[in-house]
Amino acid sequence: MRSTREMRRLVTVLLKGAAEARFYPEDLRRAAQVHSRRLYPMLDTLEQRGWLTGGWDEPDKTHRYYVLTDEGRRELAKP
């Protein structure tokens, strides 16, 4: 299933990041090799589960970023 492979690639990218690292969607899209139409629903799912938190860069709030939560790091690291 393609979406499962894409989610695994996204999770791998997230887990390689340092704690408190900010992940920007365009960087995630490129690193995980996922089309943006599929990336945003995956990010939304992870955020709804509490595994990612989202925010906006200041001061213009035009760039959204995501941070992997401690709970997310634990859950996503499970085999």
DSSP file (Angstrom, degrees, kcal/mol; ACC not computed):
  #  RESIDUE AA STRUCTURE BP1 BP2  ACC     N-H-->O    O-->H-N    N-H-->O    O-->H-N    TCO  KAPPA ALPHA  PHI   PSI    X-CA   Y-CA   Z-CA
    1    1 A M     >        0   0    0      0, 0.0     4,-1.7     0, 0.0     3,-0.3   0.000 360.0 360.0 360.0 126.7    0.0    0.0    0.0
    2    2 A R  H  >  +     0   0    0      1,-0.2     4,-2.7     2,-0.2     5,-0.2   0.887 360.0  54.9 -63.3 -41.6    1.5    3.3   -1.1
    3    3 A S  H  > S+     0   0    0      1,-0.2     4,-2.4     2,-0.2    -1,-0.2   0.859 106.5  52.3 -64.7 -33.4    0.2    5.4    1.8
    4    4 A T  H  > S+     0   0    0     -3,-0.3     4,-2.3     2,-0.2    -1,-0.2   0.919 111.0  46.9 -66.4 -43.1    1.8    3.0    4.3
    5    5 A R  H  X S+     0   0    0     -4,-1.7     4,-2.2     2,-0.2    -2,-0.2   0.908 112.8  49.7 -63.8 -41.2    5.2    3.3    2.6
    6    6 A E  H  X S+     0   0    0     -4,-2.7     4,-2.4     1,-0.2    -2,-0.2   0.911 110.2  50.1 -64.7 -41.7    4.8    7.1    2.4
    7    7 A M  H  X S+     0   0    0     -4,-2.4     4,-2.9     1,-0.2    -1,-0.2   0.906 109.4  52.0 -63.7 -40.8    3.9    7.2    6.1
    8    8 A R  H  X S+     0   0    0     -4,-2.3     4,-2.4     2,-0.2    -1,-0.2   0.913 109.9  48.6 -61.4 -42.2    7.0    5.1    6.9
    9    9 A R  H  X S+     0   0    0     -4,-2.2     4,-2.0     2,-0.2    -2,-0.2   0.915 112.6  48.5 -64.0 -41.6    9.2    7.4    4.9
   10   10 A L  H  X S+     0   0    0     -4,-2.4     4,-2.5     1,-0.2    -2,-0.2   0.930 111.2  49.8 -63.1 -45.4    7.7   10.5    6.7
   11   11 A V  H  X S+     0   0    0     -4,-2.9     4,-2.7     1,-0.2     5,-0.2   0.899 108.4  53.7 -60.8 -41.5    8.2    8.8   10.1
   12   12 A T  H  X S+     0   0    0     -4,-2.4     4,-1.4     1,-0.2    -1,-0.2   0.920 109.8  47.4 -59.2 -44.7   11.8    8.0    9.3
   13   13 A V  H  X S+     0   0    0     -4,-2.0     4,-0.7     1,-0.2     3,-0.3   0.927 112.8  48.9 -62.9 -45.2   12.5   11.7    8.5
   14   14 A L  H >< S+     0   0    0     -4,-2.5     3,-0.9     1,-0.2    -2,-0.2   0.910 110.3  50.3 -62.4 -43.0   10.7   12.9   11.6
   15   15 A L  H 3< S+     0   0    0     -4,-2.7    -1,-0.2     1,-0.2    -2,-0.2   0.761 103.9  59.3 -70.4 -23.9   12.6   10.5   13.9
   16   16 A K  H 3< S+     0   0    0     -4,-1.4    -1,-0.2    -3,-0.3    -2,-0.2   0.689  89.6  95.0 -75.4 -17.6   16.0   11.5   12.4
   17   17 A G  S << S-     0   0    0     -3,-0.9     3,-0.1    -4,-0.7     6,-0.0  -0.366  84.7-104.2 -73.9 153.2   15.4   15.1   13.5
   18   18 A A    >   -     0   0    0      1,-0.1     3,-2.1     4,-0.1    -1,-0.1  -0.335  49.7 -81.9 -69.7 156.4   16.7   16.5   16.8
   19   19 A A  T 3  S+     0   0    0      1,-0.3    -1,-0.1    48,-0.1     3,-0.1  -0.361 119.8  15.4 -57.8 139.1   14.3   16.9   19.7
   20   20 A E  T 3  S+     0   0    0     48,-0.5    -1,-0.3     1,-0.2     2,-0.1   0.548  91.4 153.6  69.9   9.6   12.4   20.2   19.3
   21   21 A A    <   -     0   0    0     -3,-2.1     2,-0.5    -7,-0.1    47,-0.5  -0.421  43.9-127.4 -67.1 143.3   13.5   20.4   15.6
   22   22 A R        -     0   0    0     45,-0.1     2,-0.5    -3,-0.1    45,-0.2  -0.823  20.8-158.6 -92.7 128.2   11.1   22.4   13.4
   23   23 A F  B     -A   66   0A   0     43,-3.2    43,-2.4    -2,-0.5     3,-0.0  -0.931   2.4-154.4-109.3 124.6    9.9   20.5   10.4
   24   24 A Y    >>  -     0   0    0     -2,-0.5     4,-2.5    41,-0.2     3,-0.5  -0.809  21.7-124.4 -98.5 139.2    8.6   22.6    7.4
   25   25 A P  H 3> S+     0   0    0      0, 0.0     4,-3.0     0, 0.0     5,-0.2   0.856 109.0  52.0 -51.8 -42.9    6.2   20.8    5.1
   26   26 A E  H 3> S+     0   0    0      1,-0.2     4,-2.0     2,-0.2     5,-0.2   0.902 111.8  46.9 -64.0 -39.2    8.3   21.5    1.9
   27   27 A D  H <> S+     0   0    0     -3,-0.5     4,-2.7     2,-0.2     5,-0.2   0.911 113.9  48.0 -66.7 -41.9   11.4   20.0    3.5
   28   28 A L  H  X S+     0   0    0     -4,-2.5     4,-2.8     2,-0.2     5,-0.2   0.913 109.5  53.7 -62.8 -42.5    9.4   17.0    4.8
   29   29 A R  H  X>S+     0   0    0     -4,-3.0     5,-1.9    -5,-0.2     4,-0.8   0.927 113.8  41.5 -58.8 -46.8    7.8   16.5    1.3
   30   30 A R  H  <5S+     0   0    0     -4,-2.0     3,-0.4    -5,-0.2    -2,-0.2   0.938 116.9  46.7 -67.3 -47.3   11.2   16.5   -0.4
   31   31 A A  H  <5S+     0   0    0     -4,-2.7    -2,-0.2     1,-0.2    -1,-0.2   0.875 120.1  38.2 -65.9 -38.1   13.0   14.3    2.3
   32   32 A A  H  <5S-     0   0    0     -4,-2.8    -1,-0.2    -5,-0.2    -2,-0.2   0.521 103.7-129.7 -90.2  -6.0   10.2   11.7    2.5
   33   33 A Q  T  <5 +     0   0    0     -4,-0.8     2,-0.4    -3,-0.4    -3,-0.2   0.949  57.4 144.9  54.3  53.8    9.5   11.9   -1.3
   34   34 A V      < -     0   0    0     -5,-1.9    -1,-0.2    -6,-0.2    -2,-0.1  -0.963  53.5-115.8-123.1 137.2    5.8   12.4   -0.7
   35   35 A H    >>  -     0   0    0     -2,-0.4     4,-2.1     1,-0.1     3,-1.6  -0.452  27.6-120.0 -69.1 144.7    3.5   14.5   -2.9
   36   36 A S  H 3> S+     0   0    0      1,-0.3     4,-1.8     2,-0.2    -1,-0.1   0.803 111.5  64.0 -59.1 -30.1    2.0   17.5   -1.0
   37   37 A R  H 34 S+     0   0    0      1,-0.2    -1,-0.3     2,-0.2    -2,-0.0   0.797 113.5  34.1 -64.0 -26.0   -1.5   16.2   -1.6
   38   38 A R  H <> S+     0   0    0     -3,-1.6     4,-1.3     2,-0.1    -2,-0.2   0.721 111.8  62.8 -98.2 -26.4   -0.7   13.2    0.5
   39   39 A L  H  X S+     0   0    0     -4,-2.1     4,-2.7     1,-0.2     5,-0.2   0.945  97.9  53.6 -65.6 -49.4    1.7   14.9    3.0
   40   40 A Y  H  X S+     0   0    0     -4,-1.8     4,-2.6     1,-0.2    -1,-0.2   0.878 107.1  50.1 -61.7 -40.7   -0.8   17.3    4.5
   41   41 A P  H  > S+     0   0    0      0, 0.0     4,-2.2     0, 0.0    -1,-0.2   0.890 112.0  49.7 -62.8 -35.6   -3.4   14.6    5.5
   42   42 A M  H  X S+     0   0    0     -4,-1.3     4,-2.4    -3,-0.2    -2,-0.2   0.928 111.4  48.0 -66.9 -43.6   -0.6   12.6    7.1
   43   43 A L  H  X S+     0   0    0     -4,-2.7     4,-2.3     1,-0.2    -1,-0.2   0.907 111.0  51.9 -62.3 -41.0    0.6   15.6    9.1
   44   44 A D  H  X S+     0   0    0     -4,-2.6     4,-2.6    -5,-0.2    -1,-0.2   0.913 109.2  50.0 -60.9 -43.2   -3.0   16.3   10.1
   45   45 A T  H  X S+     0   0    0     -4,-2.2     4,-1.7     1,-0.2    -2,-0.2   0.931 112.0  46.9 -61.4 -46.6   -3.4   12.7   11.4
   46   46 A L  H  <>S+     0   0    0     -4,-2.4     5,-2.4     1,-0.2     6,-1.0   0.869 113.2  49.6 -64.7 -36.1   -0.2   12.9   13.4
   47   47 A E  H ><5S+     0   0    0     -4,-2.3     3,-1.1     4,-0.2    -2,-0.2   0.903 108.2  52.7 -69.7 -40.6   -1.2   16.3   14.8
   48   48 A Q  H 3<5S+     0   0    0     -4,-2.6    -2,-0.2     1,-0.3    -1,-0.2   0.836 107.2  53.0 -63.6 -32.5   -4.7   15.0   15.8
   49   49 A R  T 3<5S-     0   0    0     -4,-1.7    -1,-0.3    -5,-0.2    -2,-0.2   0.587 118.0-114.9 -77.2  -9.8   -3.1   12.1   17.6
   50   50 A G  T < 5S+     0   0    0     -3,-1.1    22,-0.4    -4,-0.4    21,-0.2   0.620  86.9 116.1  85.7  13.5   -0.9   14.5   19.6
   51   51 A W  S   <S+     0   0    0     -5,-2.4    18,-2.2    -6,-0.2     2,-0.3   0.666  77.9  32.0 -90.1 -18.4    2.3   13.2   18.0
   52   52 A L  E     -B   68   0A   0     -6,-1.0     2,-0.4    16,-0.3    -2,-0.2  -0.968  67.4-155.7-130.4 149.3    3.1   16.5   16.2
   53   53 A T  E     -B   67   0A   0     14,-2.4    14,-2.6    -2,-0.3     2,-0.3  -0.971  15.5-147.6-120.3 146.0    2.3   20.1   17.2
   54   54 A G  E     +B   66   0A   0     -2,-0.4     2,-0.3    12,-0.2    12,-0.2  -0.775  20.9 163.7-112.0 156.5    2.1   22.8   14.6
   55   55 A G  E     -B   65   0A   0     10,-2.2    10,-2.4    -2,-0.3     2,-0.4  -0.928  30.5-113.1-155.4 178.3    2.9   26.5   14.7
   56   56 A W  E     -B   64   0A   0     -2,-0.3     8,-0.2     8,-0.2     2,-0.1  -0.969  31.1-112.4-124.3 137.4    3.6   29.5   12.6
   57   57 A D     >  -     0   0    0      6,-2.6     4,-1.6    -2,-0.4     6,-0.3  -0.396  51.2 -93.5 -62.8 141.8    6.8   31.4   12.1
   58   58 A E  T  4 S+     0   0    0      2,-0.2     2,-0.1     1,-0.2    -1,-0.0  -0.664  88.4  14.8 -93.1 156.6    6.8   34.9   13.5
   59   59 A P  T  4 S+     0   0    0      0, 0.0    -1,-0.2     0, 0.0    -2,-0.0  -0.981 131.9  28.0 -92.6 -14.0    6.2   37.7   12.7
   60   60 A D  T  4 S-     0   0    0     -2,-0.1    -2,-0.2     1,-0.0    -3,-0.1   0.668  82.0-146.3 -86.3 -14.4    4.4   37.2    9.4
   61   61 A K     <  +     0   0    0     -4,-1.6    -3,-0.1     1,-0.1     3,-0.1   0.850  59.6 124.2  54.1  39.9    2.9   33.8   10.1
   62   62 A T        +     0   0    0     -5,-0.2     2,-0.6     1,-0.1    -1,-0.1   0.587  57.1  66.3-101.4 -13.1    3.3   32.6    6.5
   63   63 A H        -     0   0    0     -6,-0.3    -6,-2.6   -38,-0.0     2,-0.3  -0.934  68.9-155.6-116.8 116.2    5.3   29.5    7.2
   64   64 A R  E     - B   0  56A   0     -2,-0.6     2,-0.3    -8,-0.2    -8,-0.2  -0.620  15.6-176.9 -84.8 144.8    3.8   26.6    9.1
   65   65 A Y  E     - B   0  55A   0    -10,-2.4   -10,-2.2    -2,-0.3     2,-0.4  -0.925  14.3-143.9-136.7 164.8    6.1   24.2   10.9
   66   66 A Y  E     -AB  23  54A   0    -43,-2.4   -43,-3.2    -2,-0.3     2,-0.4  -0.964   4.8-159.6-130.1 146.7    5.7   21.0   12.9
   67   67 A V  E     - B   0  53A   0    -14,-2.6   -14,-2.4    -2,-0.4     2,-0.4  -0.994  23.8-123.4-126.1 132.7    7.5   19.7   16.0
   68   68 A L  E     - B   0  52A   0    -47,-0.5   -48,-0.5    -2,-0.4   -16,-0.3  -0.617  30.3-136.8 -74.2 126.2    7.5   16.1   17.0
   69   69 A T     >  -     0   0    0    -18,-2.2     4,-2.6    -2,-0.4     5,-0.2  -0.336  20.8-110.3 -78.6 165.3    6.2   15.7   20.5
   70   70 A D  H  > S+     0   0    0      2,-0.2     4,-2.2     1,-0.2     5,-0.2   0.920 122.9  49.5 -60.2 -43.1    7.8   13.5   23.1
   71   71 A E  H  > S+     0   0    0    -21,-0.2     4,-2.9     1,-0.2     5,-0.2   0.912 110.4  50.8 -61.7 -42.3    4.8   11.2   22.9
   72   72 A G  H  > S+     0   0    0    -22,-0.4     4,-3.0     1,-0.2     5,-0.3   0.907 108.1  51.4 -62.0 -42.6    5.0   11.2   19.1
   73   73 A R  H  X S+     0   0    0     -4,-2.6     4,-1.3     2,-0.2    -1,-0.2   0.918 113.4  45.6 -61.4 -43.1    8.7   10.3   19.3
   74   74 A R  H  X S+     0   0    0     -4,-2.2     4,-0.6     2,-0.2    -2,-0.2   0.949 117.0  43.6 -64.0 -48.8    7.9    7.3   21.6
   75   75 A E  H >< S+     0   0    0     -4,-2.9     3,-0.9     1,-0.2    -2,-0.2   0.905 115.1  47.2 -66.1 -42.7    4.9    6.1   19.5
   76   76 A L  H 3< S+     0   0    0     -4,-3.0    -1,-0.2     1,-0.2    -2,-0.2   0.735 106.0  59.7 -74.3 -20.8    6.6    6.5   16.1
   77   77 A A  H 3< S+     0   0    0     -4,-1.3    -1,-0.2    -5,-0.3    -2,-0.2   0.617  81.1 107.2 -81.1 -12.2    9.8    4.7   17.3
   78   78 A K    <<        0   0    0     -3,-0.9    -3,-0.0    -4,-0.6    -4,-0.0  -0.404 360.0 360.0 -66.4 141.5    7.8    1.6   18.2
   79   79 A P              0   0    0      0, 0.0    -1,-0.1     0, 0.0    -3,-0.1   0.509 360.0 360.0 -67.9 360.0    8.4   -1.3   15.7
